[in-house]
Amino acid sequence: MRGRGLFTEMKPIVVVLVLSVAVSGTLGAPPAPASTTNFPPATFDGKVDVGGHRLRIVTYGRGTPAVVIEAGGSQAGIENPHWKAVIDEISKTTRICVYDRANLGWSDAIPNKWRTSQDIAKDLHTLLTAAKVPGPYVLVGHSVGGLNARVYAGLYPDEVAGVVLVDATHPDRKSKLLAALPAESPDEDENIKAVRENIIAEDTDPSFNGERMDPVASAAQARAAGTLGDKPLVVLTRSPKAYAQNPIMRHFLEPAWQELQRDLARLSSNSTHKVAAKAGHFISVDEPQLVIDAIRQVIDAGKRQR
């Protein structure tokens, strides 16, 4: 009978919501950490015209290279408590920047238009220049923000000192995750069916995407951006056990996600891959020190290359 078997006790809507965050981070966020206020004093806070629309950027600390946070899909960067611990520490030794992409937070909306990672990267380039934040930059891309970071590095390689990818989206995410699921069948478990439909919808349904980002075009752009050469790269991956209580993750999707993460580490000949001990998709919340150490490692490696 359809819907019986390994996943019978799981309600499809619960499965969909859990996996959307675990696999792409586009639908929601974990509970905010205990300390969500009292960010350090800003060294710059302004809303800047980047060519027909304005984006807000806030920077903390001073020094180079500047660290630039690319938050996950549909997440504003400014006043985002998920990055507070990272900002607190990194701002003690260098400048760190957070900003809201178009259609998010304090930045302007661009209605009735799909956006791509290339659009976002070009906006960020103009924004950093206008805000007088000199390069080179260490790009920190979480989840879908990893696609934006890769495209930026491809467009402006001389401005990028290194990259940190935080449980970042792989351009082949959709095809690999779909392939990892059992073959579609008329009597398949309804939870498997719901997850398959969710993965497909993330690429086609704007309601899954609060910033109107085109994931298909953005993935293609990240793929076309190529490798990072020998630029310092640290890939941080969530713990394989983080979603082990979910049988669909445990049996099918998590092994595929971990393999995609290992492939991201091949983007540079000067890379390190670290797997979290306990953190889920939001590593900056669950194990912020891992992100802090990765940023410092990339900064130090970039200085040695000069």
Helices and strands as residue ranges (DSSP letters): H 12-23, E 42-49, E 54-60, E 66-70, G 81-83, H 84-90, E 96-99, H 117-130, E 137-142, H 145-155, G 157-159, E 160-166, H 173-180, H 190-201, G 206-208, H 215-224, E 233-237, H 247-248, I 249-253, H 254-264, G 265-267, E 271-275, H 283-286, H 288-305
